[in-house]
Amino acid sequence: MAEETLPQRTLKTTTVLVLFLAVVFMSRGQATISYGLLVGGALGLFSLWTLAFAIPRLITSGSVVGKFWLGLLTIFKLPVYAVTLYFAMTSSFIAPFAVFVGVALCPAVIVMKTLGQMLIETTSATRGEETCPTKASPYN
């Protein structure tokens, strides 16, 4: 089922997209935008990774050690975000709006993949009895 692999596909697609855009902006001589996209993309990917992989694995274990690691993960996520964003917003080498765009790429990829899958499923529906059952005509 496509929904089961959505987090993995989103991580791969977002990584490729962020790297592609960073290379494009770096080749155009806009290093601050490139660095901002890389920092923002890393934050977005880190957030998705912890939400989709780390937290479910720690919760399903049901052990005290899993709960301990879940607590540590949630305690350390906020300082990682705070330090990274503080550095990104105060550095003259990083464009702040590019950080926002980099973080927003992850949800945008999720939306695009979901909409694309919905379009594929609706257009590949078979024509005929399954999609349009016919009634017996009173004129026959």
NURO-640052 format. One record per atom (N, C-alpha, C, CB): atom name; x, y, z. Coordinates in Angstrom, 2 decimals. Glycine has a CB too. Example, Ala and Ser with C-alpha at 12.3 -4.5 7.8 and 13.67 -1.06 7.14 Angstrom:
! residues 2
R name    east   north      up
R    N   13.19   -5.69    7.80
R   CA   12.30   -4.50    7.80
R    C   13.20   -3.30    7.80
R   CB   11.31   -4.47    9.05
R    N   12.85   -2.25    7.08
R   CA   13.67   -1.06    7.14
R    C   12.90    0.03    7.87
R   CB   14.08   -0.60    5.72
//
This chain:
! residues 140
R name    east   north      up
R    N    0.84   -1.18    0.00
R   CA    0.00    0.00    0.00
R    C    0.89    1.25    0.00
R   CB   -0.96    0.00    1.23
R    N    0.50    2.26   -0.72
R   CA    1.32    3.45   -0.90
R    C    1.49    4.25    0.39
R   CB    0.72    4.33   -1.97
R    N    0.50    4.23    1.27
R   CA    0.57    5.03    2.49
R    C    1.63    4.51    3.44
R   CB   -0.77    5.05    3.18
R    N    1.94    3.22    3.37
R   CA    2.92    2.65    4.27
R    C    4.33    3.11    3.93
R   CB    2.86    1.13    4.24
R    N    4.60    3.37    2.68
R   CA    5.94    3.78    2.26
R    C    6.06    5.29    2.07
R   CB    6.30    3.09    0.98
R    N    5.02    6.04    2.38
R   CA    5.07    7.49    2.18
R    C    6.19    8.17    2.96
R   CB    3.74    8.10    2.57
R    N    6.42    7.85    4.24
R   CA    7.53    8.53    4.93
R    C    8.90    8.26    4.30
R   CB    7.56    8.09    6.38
R    N    9.16    7.00    3.91
R   CA   10.44    6.69    3.29
R    C   10.59    7.42    1.95
R   CB   10.59    5.18    3.09
R    N    9.53    7.39    1.14
R   CA    9.58    8.06   -0.15
R    C    9.72    9.57    0.02
R   CB    8.33    7.73   -0.98
R    N    9.07   10.12    1.03
R   CA    9.17   11.56    1.27
R    C   10.58   11.94    1.69
R   CB    8.16   12.00    2.34
R    N   11.19   11.14    2.56
R   CA   12.57   11.43    2.97
R    C   13.51   11.41    1.77
R   CB   13.04   10.41    4.03
R    N   13.38   10.41    0.91
R   CA   14.26   10.31   -0.25
R    C   14.03   11.47   -1.22
R   CB   14.05    8.97   -0.97
R    N   12.77   11.74   -1.53
R   CA   12.46   12.80   -2.50
R    C   12.87   14.16   -1.97
R   CB   10.97   12.79   -2.83
R    N   12.62   14.43   -0.71
R   CA   12.98   15.73   -0.14
R    C   14.49   15.90   -0.11
R   CB   12.40   15.88    1.27
R    N   15.21   14.84    0.22
R   CA   16.68   14.91    0.22
R    C   17.20   15.24   -1.16
R   CB   17.29   13.59    0.72
R    N   16.69   14.56   -2.17
R   CA   17.14   14.82   -3.54
R    C   16.77   16.23   -3.96
R   CB   16.52   13.79   -4.51
R    N   15.56   16.67   -3.63
R   CA   15.11   18.01   -4.01
R    C   15.94   19.10   -3.34
R   CB   13.64   18.19   -3.64
R    N   16.22   18.94   -2.05
R   CA   17.02   19.93   -1.33
R    C   18.43   19.99   -1.91
R   CB   17.08   19.60    0.18
R    N   19.03   18.83   -2.15
R   CA   20.38   18.82   -2.72
R    C   20.40   19.42   -4.13
R   CB   20.93   17.40   -2.75
R    N   19.40   19.10   -4.92
R   CA   19.32   19.66   -6.27
R    C   19.21   21.18   -6.23
R   CB   18.13   19.07   -7.04
R    N   18.29   21.70   -5.40
R   CA   18.12   23.15   -5.32
R    C   19.36   23.83   -4.76
R   CB   16.91   23.49   -4.46
R    N   20.02   23.18   -3.79
R   CA   21.25   23.75   -3.23
R    C   22.34   23.84   -4.29
R   CB   21.73   22.93   -2.04
R    N   22.47   22.81   -5.10
R   CA   23.47   22.83   -6.17
R    C   23.13   23.89   -7.22
R   CB   23.58   21.44   -6.84
R    N   21.85   24.00   -7.55
R   CA   21.44   25.02   -8.53
R    C   21.78   26.42   -8.03
R   CB   19.93   24.90   -8.83
R    N   21.41   26.71   -6.78
R   CA   21.68   28.06   -6.26
R    C   23.18   28.29   -6.05
R   CB   20.93   28.28   -4.95
R    N   23.91   27.24   -5.68
R   CA   25.35   27.39   -5.52
R    C   26.01   27.66   -6.86
R   CB   25.96   26.13   -4.86
R    N   25.55   26.99   -7.91
R   CA   26.14   27.21   -9.23
R    C   25.79   28.60   -9.78
R   CB   25.66   26.14  -10.21
R    N   24.72   29.18   -9.30
R   CA   24.34   30.53   -9.72
R    C   25.06   31.61   -8.91
R   CB   22.84   30.73   -9.59
R    N   25.86   31.18   -7.93
R   CA   26.61   32.13   -7.12
R    C   25.84   32.65   -5.92
R   CB   27.03   33.28   -7.96
R    N   24.75   32.01   -5.56
R   CA   23.95   32.44   -4.41
R    C   24.14   31.45   -3.26
R   CB   22.43   32.55   -4.80
R    N   25.31   31.54   -2.66
R   CA   25.69   30.58   -1.62
R    C   24.82   30.72   -0.37
R   CB   27.15   30.77   -1.25
R    N   24.40   31.94   -0.03
R   CA   23.60   32.11    1.19
R    C   22.26   31.40    1.07
R   CB   23.39   33.60    1.48
R    N   21.67   31.45   -0.11
R   CA   20.40   30.74   -0.32
R    C   20.64   29.23   -0.29
R   CB   19.75   31.16   -1.68
R    N   21.73   28.80   -0.89
R   CA   22.05   27.38   -0.91
R    C   22.24   26.85    0.51
R   CB   23.31   27.13   -1.74
R    N   22.99   27.57    1.33
R   CA   23.20   27.14    2.71
R    C   21.90   27.16    3.50
R   CB   24.24   28.03    3.40
R    N   21.07   28.16    3.24
R   CA   19.78   28.24    3.93
R    C   18.88   27.06    3.58
R   CB   19.07   29.53    3.59
R    N   18.86   26.68    2.31
R   CA   18.08   25.51    1.91
R    C   18.61   24.24    2.55
R   CB   18.09   25.36    0.39
R    N   19.92   24.11    2.64
R   CA   20.50   22.93    3.27
R    C   20.16   22.85    4.76
R   CB   22.00   22.92    3.08
R    N   20.27   23.96    5.45
R   CA   19.95   23.97    6.89
R    C   18.46   23.71    7.10
R   CB   20.35   25.33    7.54
R    N   17.61   24.38    6.34
R   CA   16.16   24.18    6.48
R    C   15.74   22.78    6.10
R   CB   15.42   25.18    5.63
R    N   16.31   22.26    5.02
R   CA   16.01   20.89    4.61
R    C   16.43   19.89    5.67
R   CB   16.69   20.58    3.29
R    N   17.58   20.11    6.28
R   CA   18.04   19.20    7.34
R    C   17.09   19.24    8.53
R   CB   19.47   19.57    7.79
R    N   16.62   20.42    8.89
R   CA   15.65   20.51   10.00
R    C   14.35   19.81    9.66
R   CB   15.38   21.98   10.34
R    N   13.84   20.01    8.46
R   CA   12.60   19.36    8.07
R    C   12.74   17.85    8.00
R   CB   12.14   19.89    6.73
R    N   13.85   17.37    7.46
R   CA   14.08   15.93    7.38
R    C   14.28   15.32    8.77
R   CB   15.29   15.65    6.51
R    N   14.96   16.04    9.65
R   CA   15.13   15.56   11.03
R    C   13.78   15.45   11.72
R   CB   16.06   16.50   11.82
R    N   12.94   16.44   11.52
R   CA   11.62   16.41   12.13
R    C   10.79   15.25   11.61
R   CB   10.89   17.72   11.87
R    N   10.78   15.04   10.29
R   CA   10.02   13.93    9.72
R    C   10.60   12.59   10.16
R   CB   10.02   14.02    8.19
R    N   11.91   12.47   10.21
R   CA   12.53   11.21   10.62
R    C   12.14   10.85   12.06
R   CB   14.05   11.31   10.50
R    N   12.20   11.81   12.96
R   CA   11.83   11.49   14.34
R    C   10.35   11.17   14.45
R   CB   12.18   12.66   15.27
R    N    9.53   11.86   13.70
R   CA    8.09   11.62   13.76
R    C    7.70   10.29   13.14
R   CB    7.34   12.74   13.06
R    N    8.32    9.92   12.04
R   CA    7.91    8.72   11.30
R    C    8.65    7.46   11.71
R   CB    8.11    8.95    9.84
R    N    9.86    7.58   12.23
R   CA   10.64    6.38   12.50
R    C   11.02    6.22   13.96
R   CB   11.87    6.39   11.66
R    N   11.63    7.23   14.54
R   CA   12.17    7.07   15.89
R    C   11.06    6.92   16.93
R   CB   13.05    8.26   16.24
R    N   10.08    7.79   16.90
R   CA    9.02    7.75   17.92
R    C    8.20    6.46   17.84
R   CB    8.09    8.96   17.76
R    N    7.73    6.02   16.68
R   CA    6.99    4.75   16.66
R    C    7.79    3.55   17.15
R   CB    6.50    4.48   15.26
R    N    9.07    3.51   16.83
R   CA    9.89    2.38   17.30
R    C   10.07    2.41   18.80
R   CB   11.25    2.39   16.62
R    N   10.18    3.59   19.37
R   CA   10.34    3.67   20.82
R    C    9.04    3.39   21.55
R   CB   10.87    5.04   21.22
R    N    7.91    3.75   20.96
R   CA    6.62    3.52   21.61
R    C    6.23    2.05   21.54
R   CB    5.52    4.39   20.96
R    N    6.47    1.39   20.42
R   CA    6.02    0.00   20.27
R    C    6.83   -0.97   21.10
R   CB    6.09   -0.40   18.83
R    N    8.01   -0.58   21.54
R   CA    8.79   -1.52   22.35
R    C    8.10   -1.78   23.69
R   CB   10.21   -0.98   22.59
R    N    7.43   -0.80   24.25
R   CA    6.68   -0.97   25.49
R    C    7.54   -1.15   26.72
R   CB    5.78   -2.14   25.36
R    N    8.83   -1.04   26.59
R   CA    9.70   -1.21   27.73
R    C   10.00    0.12   28.39
R   CB   11.00   -1.90   27.32
R    N   10.54    0.05   29.58
R   CA   10.91    1.26   30.31
R    C   12.05    1.96   29.61
R   CB   11.29    0.93   31.77
R    N   12.96    1.19   29.03
R   CA   14.09    1.78   28.31
R    C   13.60    2.57   27.10
R   CB   15.09    0.68   27.86
R    N   12.58    2.04   26.39
R   CA   12.01    2.76   25.25
R    C   11.39    4.07   25.67
R   CB   10.98    1.90   24.55
R    N   10.70    4.05   26.80
R   CA   10.09    5.29   27.31
R    C   11.16    6.29   27.71
R   CB    9.17    4.99   28.51
R    N   12.26    5.78   28.27
R   CA   13.36    6.66   28.66
R    C   13.96    7.34   27.43
R   CB   14.44    5.86   29.41
R    N   14.23    6.55   26.37
R   CA   14.81    7.12   25.15
R    C   13.84    8.07   24.46
R   CB   15.21    6.00   24.20
R    N   12.54    7.77   24.54
R   CA   11.54    8.69   23.98
R    C   11.56   10.02   24.72
R   CB   10.13    8.06   24.05
R    N   11.68    9.96   26.03
R   CA   11.79   11.19   26.82
R    C   13.03   11.98   26.46
R   CB   11.80   10.86   28.31
R    N   14.16   11.30   26.33
R   CA   15.39   11.99   25.95
R    C   15.28   12.60   24.55
R   CB   16.57   11.03   26.01
R    N   14.67   11.87   23.65
R   CA   14.51   12.38   22.29
R    C   13.68   13.65   22.28
R   CB   13.86   11.33   21.40
R    N   12.58   13.65   23.01
R   CA   11.73   14.84   23.03
R    C   12.40   15.99   23.77
R   CB   10.39   14.51   23.68
R    N   13.21   15.69   24.76
R   CA   13.90   16.75   25.49
R    C   14.97   17.40   24.62
R   CB   14.54   16.20   26.78
R    N   15.67   16.60   23.81
R   CA   16.78   17.12   23.02
R    C   16.37   17.68   21.66
R   CB   17.79   16.06   22.82
R    N   15.14   17.42   21.22
R   CA   14.72   17.96   19.92
R    C   14.60   19.47   19.95
R   CB   13.39   17.35   19.51
R    N   14.01   20.01   20.97
R   CA   13.80   21.46   21.03
R    C   15.11   22.24   21.07
R   CB   12.96   21.81   22.25
R    N   16.09   21.85   21.89
R   CA   17.36   22.59   21.82
R    C   18.07   22.48   20.47
R   CB   18.29   22.08   22.90
R    N   17.94   21.34   19.81
R   CA   18.54   21.21   18.47
R    C   17.90   22.22   17.53
R   CB   18.37   19.76   17.92
R    N   16.57   22.31   17.56
R   CA   15.87   23.30   16.72
R    C   16.28   24.72   17.10
R   CB   14.35   23.13   16.84
R    N   16.31   25.00   18.38
R   CA   16.60   26.36   18.84
R    C   18.01   26.80   18.46
R   CB   16.42   26.46   20.36
R    N   18.99   25.95   18.69
R   CA   20.37   26.31   18.37
R    C   20.55   26.46   16.87
R   CB   21.35   25.25   18.93
R    N   19.99   25.53   16.11
R   CA   20.13   25.60   14.65
R    C   19.46   26.84   14.09
R   CB   19.53   24.34   14.00
R    N   18.25   27.12   14.53
R   CA   17.55   28.31   14.03
R    C   18.23   29.60   14.48
R   CB   16.10   28.29   14.48
R    N   18.74   29.64   15.71
R   CA   19.45   30.83   16.18
R    C   20.69   31.08   15.32
R   CB   19.86   30.67   17.67
R    N   21.45   30.00   15.06
R   CA   22.63   30.14   14.21
R    C   22.23   30.58   12.81
R   CB   23.40   28.81   14.14
R    N   21.18   29.99   12.26
R   CA   20.78   30.30   10.89
R    C   20.26   31.73   10.76
R   CB   19.70   29.32   10.42
R    N   19.55   32.22   11.77
R   CA   18.97   33.55   11.67
R    C   19.97   34.66   11.97
R   CB   17.80   33.67   12.60
R    N   21.04   34.35   12.68
R   CA   22.01   35.39   13.02
R    C   23.25   35.36   12.12
R   CB   22.44   35.23   14.46
R    N   23.42   34.30   11.34
R   CA   24.59   34.18   10.48
R    C   24.40   35.01    9.21
R   CB   24.85   32.71   10.11
R    N   25.48   35.64    8.79
R   CA   25.42   36.40    7.55
R    C   25.65   35.50    6.33
R   CB   26.45   37.54    7.56
R    N   25.99   34.24    6.57
R   CA   26.24   33.30    5.49
R    C   25.00   32.51    5.09
R   CB   27.33   32.36    5.87
R    N   23.89   32.70    5.80
R   CA   22.68   31.91    5.55
R    C   21.51   32.86    5.36
R   CB   22.40   30.92    6.71
R    N   20.73   32.65    4.31
R   CA   19.53   33.45    4.05
R    C   18.38   32.90    4.90
R   CB   19.16   33.44    2.52
R    N   17.81   33.73    5.80
R   CA   16.76   33.23    6.69
R    C   15.52   32.71    5.98
R   CB   16.36   34.31    7.64
R    N   15.10   33.38    4.91
R   CA   13.91   32.91    4.21
R    C   14.17   31.57    3.52
R   CB   13.45   33.95    3.19
R    N   15.39   31.33    3.09
R   CA   15.73   30.06    2.47
R    C   15.64   28.92    3.50
R   CB   17.15   30.12    1.86
R    N   15.91   29.22    4.76
R   CA   15.74   28.21    5.81
R    C   14.27   27.84    5.91
R   CB   16.27   28.74    7.18
R    N   13.40   28.84    5.89
R   CA   11.96   28.58    5.93
R    C   11.53   27.73    4.74
R   CB   11.18   29.91    5.93
R    N   12.01   28.05    3.56
R   CA   11.65   27.29    2.36
R    C   12.18   25.86    2.46
R   CB   12.22   27.97    1.09
R    N   13.37   25.69    2.99
R   CA   13.93   24.35    3.16
R    C   13.11   23.50    4.11
R   CB   15.34   24.44    3.66
R    N   12.65   24.10    5.21
R   CA   11.80   23.36    6.15
R    C   10.46   23.05    5.50
R   CB   11.60   24.17    7.45
R    N    9.93   23.97    4.72
R   CA    8.61   23.78    4.10
R    C    8.63   22.79    2.95
R   CB    8.09   25.11    3.62
R    N    9.80   22.42    2.46
R   CA    9.85   21.45    1.36
R    C    9.32   20.08    1.76
R   CB   11.28   21.32    0.85
R    N    9.55   19.70    3.00
R   CA    9.12   18.37    3.46
R    C    7.59   18.25    3.43
R   CB    9.64   18.10    4.89
R    N    6.83   19.15    4.03
R   CA    5.37   19.06    3.91
R    C    4.88   19.24    2.48
R   CB    4.72   20.09    4.79
R    N    5.56   20.06    1.69
R   CA    5.15   20.24    0.30
R    C    5.31   18.95   -0.49
R   CB    5.96   21.37   -0.36
R    N    6.38   18.21   -0.23
R   CA    6.58   16.93   -0.92
R    C    5.50   15.93   -0.50
R   CB    7.98   16.35   -0.61
R    N    5.15   15.92    0.78
R   CA    4.08   15.02    1.24
R    C    2.77   15.33    0.52
R   CB    3.89   15.15    2.77
R    N    2.43   16.61    0.42
R   CA    1.19   17.01   -0.25
R    C    1.23   16.62   -1.72
R   CB    0.96   18.52   -0.11
R    N    2.34   16.90   -2.39
R   CA    2.44   16.58   -3.82
R    C    2.39   15.08   -4.07
R   CB    3.73   17.15   -4.40
R    N    3.04   14.30   -3.22
R   CA    3.00   12.85   -3.40
R    C    1.59   12.31   -3.16
R   CB    3.99   12.16   -2.45
R    N    0.90   12.85   -2.17
R   CA   -0.46   12.40   -1.89
R    C   -1.41   12.78   -3.01
R   CB   -0.95   12.99   -0.56
R    N   -1.33   14.01   -3.48
R   CA   -2.19   14.44   -4.59
R    C   -1.88   13.66   -5.86
R   CB   -2.03   15.93   -4.84
R    N   -0.62   13.41   -6.12
R   CA   -0.24   12.63   -7.30
R    C   -0.78   11.22   -7.23
R   CB    1.27   12.60   -7.45
R    N   -0.70   10.60   -6.04
R   CA   -1.22    9.25   -5.88
R    C   -2.74    9.23   -6.06
R   CB   -0.85    8.69   -4.51
R    N   -3.42   10.26   -5.56
R   CA   -4.87   10.32   -5.73
R    C   -5.24   10.48   -7.21
R   CB   -5.45   11.48   -4.91
R    N   -4.48   11.31   -7.93
R   CA   -4.76   11.48   -9.36
R    C   -4.51   10.20  -10.13
R   CB   -3.91   12.61   -9.93
R    N   -3.45    9.49   -9.79
R   CA   -3.15    8.23  -10.48
R    C   -4.24    7.21  -10.22
R   CB   -1.78    7.68  -10.02
R    N   -4.72    7.14   -8.98
R   CA   -5.75    6.16   -8.65
R    C   -7.07    6.48   -9.33
R   CB   -5.95    6.10   -7.15
R    N   -7.41    7.76   -9.46
R   CA   -8.69    8.09  -10.10
R    C   -8.64    7.93  -11.61
R   CB   -9.10    9.51   -9.75
R    N   -7.48    8.21  -12.22
R   CA   -7.41    8.08  -13.67
R    C   -7.20    6.64  -14.12
R   CB   -6.31    8.95  -14.21
R    N   -6.68    5.79  -13.25
R   CA   -6.44    4.41  -13.64
R    C   -7.63    3.51  -13.29
R   CB   -5.18    3.89  -12.97
R    N   -8.73    4.09  -12.81
R   CA   -9.91    3.29  -12.53
R    C  -10.46    2.73  -13.84
R   CB  -11.00    4.13  -11.78
R    N  -10.87    1.51  -13.78
R   CA  -11.36    0.88  -15.01
R    C  -12.72    1.45  -15.38
R   CB  -11.45   -0.65  -14.85
R    N  -12.91    1.52  -16.66
R   CA  -14.20    1.98  -17.16
R    C  -15.10    0.76  -17.28
R   CB  -14.06    2.73  -18.53
R    N  -16.34    0.94  -16.96
R   CA  -17.27   -0.17  -17.14
R    C  -18.10   -0.44  -15.90
R   CB  -16.53   -1.41  -17.52
R    N  -18.35   -1.70  -15.64
R   CA  -19.30   -2.08  -14.61
R    C  -18.88   -1.64  -13.21
R   CB  -19.48   -3.57  -14.63
R    N  -17.57   -1.65  -12.92
R   CA  -17.14   -1.28  -11.58
R    C  -17.35    0.20  -11.30
R   CB  -15.67   -1.62  -11.39
R    N  -17.14    1.03  -12.30
R   CA  -17.25    2.47  -12.08
R    C  -18.61    3.04  -12.47
R   CB  -16.18    3.18  -12.86
R    N  -19.29    2.39  -13.37
R   CA  -20.57    2.93  -13.83
R    C  -21.54    1.78  -14.08
R   CB  -20.37    3.78  -15.12
R    N  -22.12    1.24  -13.03
R   CA  -23.03    0.13  -13.25
R    C  -24.27    0.61  -14.01
R   CB  -23.43   -0.52  -11.90
R    N  -24.70   -0.21  -14.91
R   CA  -25.87    0.15  -15.72
R    C  -27.11   -0.47  -15.12
R   CB  -25.69   -0.29  -17.18
R    N  -28.19    0.26  -15.21
R   CA  -29.48   -0.25  -14.77
R    C  -30.22   -0.81  -15.99
R   CB  -30.31    0.88  -14.06
R    N  -31.09   -1.65  -15.72
R   CA  -31.93   -2.16  -16.82
R    C  -32.80   -1.03  -17.32
R   CB  -32.81   -3.38  -16.35
R    N  -32.74   -0.78  -18.59
R   CA  -33.49    0.30  -19.18
R    C  -34.96   -0.11  -19.31
R   CB  -32.91    0.70  -20.56
R    N  -35.89    0.79  -18.97
R   CA  -37.30    0.43  -19.11
R    C  -37.72    0.35  -20.57
R   CB  -38.18    1.45  -18.38
R    N  -36.86    0.85  -21.49
R   CA  -37.20    0.83  -22.90
R    C  -36.75   -0.43  -23.62
R   CB  -36.60    2.01  -23.56
R    N  -36.01   -1.30  -22.95
R   CA  -35.53   -2.53  -23.60
R    C  -36.54   -3.63  -23.49
R   CB  -34.22   -2.99  -22.99
//
